[in-house]
Amino acid sequence: MNPRLVNLLASFIRGSSDYTLARLEFAMRFERFDAPPVLARLPDASESTLAGRWEIVEAQLADILSYVKQLELTCSNEERGDPAFRRLRRSTRELDQYARALRWVLTVNGGDTTP
């Protein structure tokens, strides 16, 4: 498997752990909002994970990005300044950057995951 894909997938997996904690913290801090969407945990940075689960994760990430965008419109300035909100937004943006990089590498390699 392409080493860039392995590194990006590993970074995405670490970022998804950060998102999970940020999601929990946000849900506990802001009970008036629905909890942020769940993101499936990728088990490892392998070709089979990429082939079998990536499309599902991308769809979930799109839901998460929409949720955070809606929150930014709904929350007050004070709420947007809350550490729980900022952490959720930051972790979501990081995941989006990793996902875009993964998609770019896949596109450049024509979907080929070998080096």
N, C-alpha and C positions, 0 to 999 in steps of 0.2 A: 504494500500500500504506500502511496505517496507520503513521504515524511511530513510535508506541509499539512496534509489532511489530518494526519495523526496528531500533530501539534495543535491544530485548530480545534479538532474534536475534543482533545484533552482540555483545552482552554474553555471550550463551550461547556463541558461537563463541570468544571470548577465554577464557572459563572452560573450554571443552573443551581448549584448548591447555594451560592450567594442569593440568587433570586428566591429560592425556597425559604430561606431565613427572612429575607426582606418581606416576602409575601405574608408570612406568619406575623411578623412584627407589625406590619401595616394593618392586618385584619384585627389584631388585638388592640391597636391604638385607635383605629377609626371604625368603630362598630356600626356606625350609621351607613357605611358603604358595604356593598357586597364584597366578599373576599376576592382578591385578584385571581384570575384564572390559574389553573394548575398547569405545570409544565412537566411532561413525562421525563423521567430520569433515564438518561442513556447509560447503559451498563458499562460500556468501555469504548475506547477509541479504535474500533476495528472496522474493517470493510463490511462485515455482516451487519453491524449496527447502522452504519451509514446507509446501506442498501435497504435494510428492513424497517428502519424507524425514522429516518430523517424527514420524509415528507409529512409525517404526523407531527413531528416536533416543529417544523416550519409553520404548519397551520396553527398550532397552539401558540407559537410565538406571535403570529399575526393577531390572534385574539388578545394576547397580553398587551401588545403595542396599542391596539385600539382602546383597550381598557384604560391604560395610562394616559393616552391622549384625551379621553373623555374626562378622566379625573382632573387633568390640568385645566380643563375648561370649567369644571364644577367646583373645585376646591377654592377656598379663600386664599389670599396671600399668606395669611398666618398658617393655614394648613399645609400649603405648599412649602413653607419654610420648616416644617416639622422634620426632624431627622428620619422618622420612619417613612415619610413620603419621599424625601430626597434619596434614601437608600433604595426604595423600590424603583424610582425613576432611573437612578444610576445603574442598578443591576439589569434593568430592562434594556437600557441603551447599550450596555456592554454585550449582552446576549445578541442584540440586533447586529452589532458590529461583527461579532464572531460569525454569525449566520451569513451575513453578506460576504464575508471573506471566504467562508466555506463554499458558498454558491459560486463565487467567482473562480475559485480553484477548480471546482467541478466543471464549470463552463469552459475554462481555458483548456482543461485536459479532456474535454469532450465526454465527460462522465466516466472516464477511465480512472480508476483508483490505484493503478499500479504506477511505480516510479517511471 
